[in-house]
Amino acid sequence: MNPVISDALRNIPNVNDCVSALVEDGGLRQIPTPRIKYCVRRYLENLRFDILSGKAAVVAGNDVELLYNNLADFIKAYHQTRFARVVNATGIIIHTNLGRSILPGSSLQRLTQAGGCYSNLEFNLDTGRRGSRYSHVEELLCELTGAEAALVVNNNAAAVLIALETLAIGKEAVVSRGQLVEIGGSFRIPDIMTRSGARLVEVGTTNRTHLRDYEKAITSETGVLLRVHCSNYRIVGFTGEVSNVDLAQLGKARGIPVMEDLGSGCFVDLSKFGLAKEPTVQEVVASGMDIVTFSGDKLLGGPQAGIIVGKKHLIDQIKENPLNRALRIDKLTLASLESVLRLYLDEVNALQEIPTLRMIAVPESVVEQRARHLLSLCKAELGTSCSLETISVQSQVGGGAMPGQNLASWAVAVQPSNMKISQLEQRLRHAPVPVIGRIANDRLLLDMRTVAEDELDMVLDGLRYVLTRQNDESAAVIPPNTEKTHADA
C-alpha cells in the first residue's frame, strides 16, 4: 500500500475517541450519544473508503481538530429532520415534488385541533352512537358540486380504482384511445383498469373519437363508459372528442353508468386569470355524469385526497366496497379537507385564502414588486459575490394541470462571482432552509410567483449562507443527505 495512504489511515482516530471528544461539544448536547456514535462510524467508514480510492485528502496528525469540526457539522446536519420546509422559487405552483398545494391557515388550525384532541370522527353527537367519518364532508361536497352523494378516499388513483372495481369488475370499461393517459409516478389508466378487474375496450383513435365509436362498442358486457380528462397534456390539430353531455345521454339511454376522471378537480373558473377554460367539477356534474373523481391537493388546493361525487345509488355501492376500508382517509385529512371546502362557500374568500388559488390569481404587477423588493434586499447584503437583476419569466400551474399554459411572472436572476451556477443551485438546496430555483441561461432564477412575502428573508438568508460564508471543500465532509453512501456499498 502507498505509504502516504497508510499514514492517512493510521491518523484517523477510532470511534470511541471521536465520540468522547464530540459529546463535550455544546452544539451536540441535544443529540443522543448512540446517534452520535452511529454518525461517527458512518462518517469514518466513508472517509476510509475515499482515502483508499484517492478521493479524500490525507489526514495528517495535526488535522484531527479539523476532522472533529467536520464530524460535528456532519452529525448536526445528519440529525436534522429529513422532512423539511423548503422555499419553492421554481414558479411551479402545484409542485408535486415539493408537496403540491399549500394548505390555508384555517386548515392548519384544524389539523392541530384534530391531531391534538379527541374528536367526533365516527361518533354522532346527536344520537350518541357510532357515525360515519364521511358525513363531515359529504353534504358540503354535494352543496358545492350539485352532486347527490360523495365519498372521499386517500387519493385520486384510489378513487378511480374503487369506482371502476365497483362498477365494472368482470365487465367492460369503454374509453377513448386518446384518453389512455399516464401521469406522474408511472400511473397509467390501463393499468388501473386491469387492477380493478375491468376489461379495457378502446374506441376511436388517438386524435379523434366520435359518439358512434362508443355506441358500436356497447355490448351486454359493458359495465361503464369512462371519460378521462387529459389534464397533463394536449393534442392539437385535427382532433375531436365526445362531450360530457353527449356521453352522459348515451349512457342514460343504454342504462350504463358514465364516469369521468377529472384529475385536477377545480371549483373555480380560472379563465378569468388568463388561463384557458378548464371544466369545473360543478359543470361536469351538471352535464349528467354519473360518477366524477378528482384530486384534493391539486387545483382544489387542499390535502391529498381522492374525491368521488355523483349519483347516490352508485356512490352507495362504492361505499359498500371492501376496498373502501383500505383506501379511507384519516382524521387529519378530513379535518383539513372540510376547512378548505368551507372556504369555497364564498368564492371571493377562497381566492384570497387558498394559497394555490391566490398564487394563480395574483396580478403580475404584484409579483414584479415582490421581485424588486428581494433584489433590493440582496444588493444591500451580498455585495460583489454575485450579479443580480429582475427579469420577466413564465410560471406554470403544475401538478399535471393546464399543460402548455403559463402565467406571466417575475424572477430574480442570480449569477455568482465565485462558483459555478450548478454549485450555487446545489448549495442552496443544503441551506438551513433550502431554496429551490431553476437554472436558465447560466443563471439561477428565483421565481417570485411561488415565493410568499414572508419568505423573502429566507431566500436572502440562503443566498448569504451560500455566497458569503467560507465553504469547506474538504473531501472528508460527506454530504449528510446522501441516501446511499460508501458505508452502504
N, C-alpha and C positions, 0 to 999 in steps of 0.2 A: 504494500500500500504506500502511496505517496506520503513521505514524512510530514509534509505540511498538513495533509488531511488527517493523518494520525494525531498530530498535535492538536488540531482543531477539535477532534472528537474527544480527546482527553481533557480538554479545557471546559467542556460542557459540565456544569455541576450536576450532581444527582438530584433526583426528585425530592427527596426529604430535605436536602439543604435549601432547595428553592422554596419549598413550602414553608419551612421555618423562617426564612427571610421575608417571605411575602405576607404571612399572617400578621406581621407587625406593620404593614403598610396601612395607613389610616384610610386610604381610599378603598380598601378591600374588606374592611371590618364587617360590612353588612353581607358579605358573601360567605356561605357555609364553607368550612375547611374541606370537606370532601369534594366540593365543587372546585375549589382552588387546586386540590391535588389532581383531579381529573384533567383540568385545563393544562396544568404544568406538564403532565405526562404526554398529553396530546401535542402540545407545543414542541417539547423536546424531541419527540419522535419525528415530527415534521422537519425540525432543524437538522437532525442527524441525516435524514433522507436527502435533504437539499445539499448538505456538505458533501456527502458521498457522490452525488450527481453533479457537483460543481456549480450548483445554482446559488449557494449561500456563501457569503464571505466567511473567512476563517474566524474562529472565536479565540482571540488571544487571552492570556490571563487577565490583562487589565480591561478586558471588555465585559467582564462579568457584571459590573454595575449597570452597563448599558443593556445587557441581556435581561437583568431583573426589571429594568424600566420597561423594556419591550414586553416582557411577560406580564407585568401588571396591566399595561394597556390592553394586551390581548385578553386577559381574564375579564377586565371591566367590559370590554366590547362583547365578549362571548356570553357574559351573564345577562346582557340586556335581553328584554323580551323580544322574541322573533316577530311577533305580530305587532307591527309598529305603525304609528302615524307617518304619513308622507305628505308632501305638498305636491299636488298634481299641477304641474306647469306645462303639460303636454298640449292643452287646448282640446283634448278629447273629454267631453262632459261625462258620458256614461262609459268609463274606462273599466272594462272587465277585469284586467289585471290589477287595478288599483281599488277594487271593491265596488264598482258600479255606482249606484246612486247614493248620495249622502242624505242621511235622514234629517228631517226638520228638528228644531229644538224641542218642540212639543212631543215629538216621538221619543226623543232621548229621555225626557222626563218620565214618560210612561214605561219605558224599558227599565228604568231604575226602580220604579214602583212595582212592576210585575216581577222583577228578579229578586227584589229585596223583601217582599212581603207575601203573605198568603193571598190568594185571590179566588174569585168565583169562576175559575177556569171551566170546570164541569159541574157547577153547583147552581141550581136555580134558586135564587134568593126569594122568589115569590112562593114557590111550593115547598122549599126546604128539602127537595130531592135532587137526585142527580140530573144534570142538564147536559146540553151539547156545547162543546167548545166553539162550534161553527156559528152558533146563534149570535155571537158577539159581533160578527161582521156580515152575516148573510143578509139581513134586512137592509143594512146600509148599502151593500153591493147592489141589491135589487133596486133600491131607491135611485142610486146613481146611474145605473145602466139600463133600467127598464126591463130587466130580466125577471122571470118568475121565481127563480131559485138560484142559489150559488153554493159553491164549495171551494175550499182553499186547501191546497197540498203544498209540498215543500219547494217545488219549482215548476216551470212550465213544461219541461220534459216529462216530469211525473204526471202533470195534468193531461198531456197528450196521451201518455201511456195508459193511464187508468180509464180515460174516456174511450179510447179505442178498444181496450180489453173488455170493457163493459158492453159496448155497442156492437162489436164486430168479431169477437173471438170465434174462430172456426168459420167465419164468413168472409166475404169480400169487401175490401175498402177501395173505392174508386177515387183516383186522384190524377190530376193532370201531370204529364211528364215535366212540364215547365215549373212545377212546384215541388219537386223532389229535392228539397234543399238540404244542404249541410251547413250547420252553424258551428260556433267555436267548440273546441274540445272533441271534434270529430263526431258530433251528434248529427245523425242523419235520419231523416223521416223514414226511409225504407227500413232501416234497422229497428227503429222504434215500433214500426208496424209489425215486423217479424216477431219481436219480443211480446207484443200484445196478443199474438195468436191470430191476427187478421191476415188475410191473403191479399197482397197488393195487386191491384188491377190498374195499369197505366192507360191513360187515354190521351188523345191529342198528340201534339208534337212539342218540342222544346219551346218554340216561339208562338205557336197558335193552338188553342183548344176551343172547340165550339160546343154549344149545348147539345147538339146531336151526338157528339162523341160520348157524353155521359149517358144519353138516352139509349144508345146502342149497347153500352156496357152493362146496363142494369139487367140482372137475372134474379131468379128466386133465391140465389145465394148472396145477394148484395146486402151487406149489413149497414153500411154508411157511405155517404158521399162526403169526401174530405176535401176541404179547400185550405191551402197553406199560403198565408200572406208572405210574399217574398220581401221581407224587411231588411235583408242584409245584402241584396244585390239587385241589379236592374237588367232587364233585357230590353233593348231598344231597337227601333227599326220596324220591320214588318212583323208586328206582334198582335195578339188578341187573346183575351181570356173571358170566361163566363162571369157575369156579375153575380154578386151575392143574391140579389133579388131573384134572378132567373134560376139560379141553382136551388134556392130555397123553395121556389114554387114547384120545380120539378120534383124535389124530394117529397113535398107535401102531396102532390098529385099521385106519386107512386108509393106513398106510405113508407118512405125511407128517411131516417134521420140525416140531417145535413150538419156537418161540423166544420168550424173554421179555427185553425191555429193562427191566431192573430200575432203571436210573438211579442213584440214590444207594445203591449196594450197602452193606449193613450186615452185620457178622458177629455182632453182639451184640443181644440183645433189650433195647431201650431203654424198654419199657413200665414197667420197674421204677423208672424215674426220673420217672414221672408223665406220660409221653408215650403217645399211642395206639399200639397194636401195629402195627409195620411188619414186613412179611415179611423174614426174613433170607435171605442167599444160600443158606445151608445148607438152609433149609426149601423154597426154590424148587427147588433141585436135587433134593431128596428127593421132591418132588411128581411128578417124572418128566419135567420139561422137558429137551429135547434140547440146547438152547443157552441160556445165560444171559449177558447182558452187563451191566456196571456200571462206575461210575467208581472211580478210585483215590483221588481227592482230595476226596471229599465225606464221607459218613458213615464210610467206611473210615479216613479220617484220614491218608492217605499222599500221595504225589506225584501229579501229573496223569498219568493212565494210563487206558486202556480195557481192562478185563479180560473175557476170554471164557472161560467154563468150560462143560463139557458132555460129550457122548458123544465117545469117542475118534475114531471113524471120520469124524465131522463136523468135529471140530477139526483133524484131519489134512488134510482138504480145504481148510479155511480157511488153514492154514499154507502150502499149496502155491499159494495165490492170489498172482499177481504184485503185487497191491496191498500185500501184507504187507511188501514191501521198502520201499515208500514210507511206510508207516504205522508202521514199527517204532520201538521205544523205544531210547533211548541208554543208555550205561553208567551215567550218574548216576541216571536214573530206576530202572534195575534195582537198583542198589545200595541206593537209598533204599526202594524197594518191598519188597525182601527183608527189610530190617531191620524195617520196620513189620509185615509178615506174621508174622515170628518172634515178635513181641510177643503176637500172638493165640494162640500156643500155650498161654498162661496168661491166661485172661480177666481175672482179678483184676489181673494185671500190666498188661494192655492198658488197662484203665480208669484206671490210675494214670499210665501213661507216655505214652499217646497224647493230645496236647492237646485234640483235638476231643472225644473221649470224656470226658476229665476235665472240660471246661467244661460238658458236658451233665450229668454226674453230680454235680458239686459241689453240696452242700446249700445251700439259700437262706440259712441262718444264717451260713455261711462268707462268702458274697457280701456279706451285710449288714455283717459285721465288717470286711471289706475297704473297704467304702464309708465306714464310720465312721472308719477309720484315715486314709483320704485326706482326709476332712472335717477332722480334727484337724490334719493337716499344712497344709492350705490356710488354715485360720483363723489359724494361727500366722504364716504368711508373707505373706498377701495383704491383711491389714488391711481397710480400708474400700473397697477397689477393687471389691468385689463382695459380693453376699449369697449364702450357701451353705446348703444343707440336704440331708440324705439322704432319699430318697423310695422307696417301693415301685414297681417297674415290671415290665414283662414283656419277657423276651428271646425271641429266635427262634433256631431251629436254622439256618435259611437254606440257601443252596445249592440251592434247588429241592427241599428235603426237608421233609416233615412240614408241609404248609400248614395254616394255621389253628390250629396248636398253639403254645403259648407256655410258657415256663419262668419261674416266679416269680423275680424278681431285685431288685437294689437299685442305685440310681444316686445320684451327687452332682449336684444341680441347681445350676447357676451362673447368676446374673443380674448382669451387670456394671453398675457405677455410672456409668461414663464413656463408654459406647459402646452402640450397638445390638447386639442379640443376634446379628444376621446378621454384624456386623463381628467379633464375638468368634469365631464359628464359622469365618469365613473366615481370620482371622489365626492361629488355632490350626492351620489347615492349612498355614501357612507358618512355623510354629515350627521350631527346629533339628531336633527330632524331631516331625513332625506328629502332632497328636492329632485323631482323627476321632470326633465325637459325633453326637448328633441333637437337633434343636430340637423342643420341645413346650411349648405354653402360655407362649410368650415366655421360655423358659429353655433353656439348653443342658444336656442330660442326658448324663452320663458313666456309662455302664452298666458296673458292675464285674464282671459275669459274664465279659466278654471281656478284662478287664484283669488281667494277672498281678501278683502281689505285688511282683515286682522291677521293674514298670513304673510304680508309683505315683509315684516320684521324677520320672520323665519327664513324667507328667501335670502334676505340680506345677511343674516347670521350664517347661513350655509355658504354663501359666496365668500364671506370674510374668513370662515373656517378653512376653506379650500385654498383661497388665493393669497392670504396674508400670513398664515402660520407656517412654521418650518416643518415640512413633512419629512419624516424619517423614511428614507428609501431602503433601509437595510433589509436584505432578503431574509433576515431572521424573523421578521414580523410576518406571520401568516395571516391573511385576511380572515377575520373571525366568522364571516358568514358563508365561507366555503362549505357546501354541503358534503362534498366528498374530498377528504384530504389524503395526504400520503399515509397517514396513520390508518386509514380505512382500506388502503390498497392491498 
